Amino acid sequence: VCNGLLLRADLHTLFDLGLIAVHEKRCTVIVKASLRGSSYAKLAGKRIRLPRAVSQFPNAQALRRHRQGARL
């Protein structure tokens, strides 16, 4: 569970393509500049909803590696 995010299909695709990411410390959405004029721009800076149990939080290292790989 610690290396998973529940995303709707379109957001999952954007995440896989490196067009969006989640900041590992602030737990906020980062949107690539190429999406800033799209309907996805409103997600920038939004905080993700975390599980109640800390043990089920997304893995911070995995989120950081993804964000760095996406160059966001």
N, C-alpha and C positions, 0 to 999 in steps of 0.2 A: 504494500500500500504506500510505502514512503517514497516511491519513485513514480507516482501516478498523479495525473490531473484529470478531473472529469470535465471534458470540454464538449460542446456541441460540435457537430461534424465540420462546419465551416471554420471554426476557431481551431480545431484540431489540425486541419490542413494548413492554416496560416502558421501555427506553431511549428509543425513539421518542416515547413518551408523557410523557417527562420524569419518570418515577417512580424511575428509577435513573440514576446517572451514575458517571463515573470521575474521581477527583481527579487533576489533571494532573501534580502534583509527586510525590505519594505513590503514585500508581497503585493506589489502593484504591477499592473500590466504596462509593458513597454511596447509601443507600436513603431515599426520602421517608418522612416520618413516617406517612403513611396506610398504608404497607405494614408497619409495625413489628410488627403482630400476625399477620402472615402467614408462610408458610414462606420467603418471600424475606428476612425479617429477618436470617437467619443469614449473608447475604451482606455485610452492613454491615461495613466495615472490612477485608474480605478483599482481599488484594493480587492484582491480575491477573497472569497469566503473560505475560511479554514475550518477543518473538522474540529469538533470539541476536544477530542483527545490529542494531546501534543504528539503522542507516539504515531499518529496518522498524518502529521503535517508532511508536505512535500519535502523531499530531500534538498537542502539548501545547496549542497555541492553540485547536484545534478542540474538544478536551476541555473546556477552560476555558469557551469560548463556550456549549457544550452545557450544562454545569453551571450557569452563570449564567442561561441561558435557562430552565432547569428550576427555578431558585430553590432549589437544593440546597446 
